[in-house]
Amino acid sequence: MRLSARNKIGATVTGITKGEATANVTLDANGTRLVASITVEAAEELGLTEGSQVVAIVKASDVILGIPD
């Protein structure tokens, strides 16, 4: 897989919670917990199960930071 995205993170699937249309896929990225929201159809097409090795590709147009009041 060759991509222009630079934010690629290797991870292991640790859990999948499927809703009606969206699946929340919990990942362990070398000790950091990430959650990806994808369609249930995509999760099934990828054959994701706990223990699957994946690459999380992060694409964000905005990053918002906050500080305590």
Helices and strands as residue ranges (DSSP letters): E 8-18, E 22-29, E 32-39, H 40-46, E 53-57
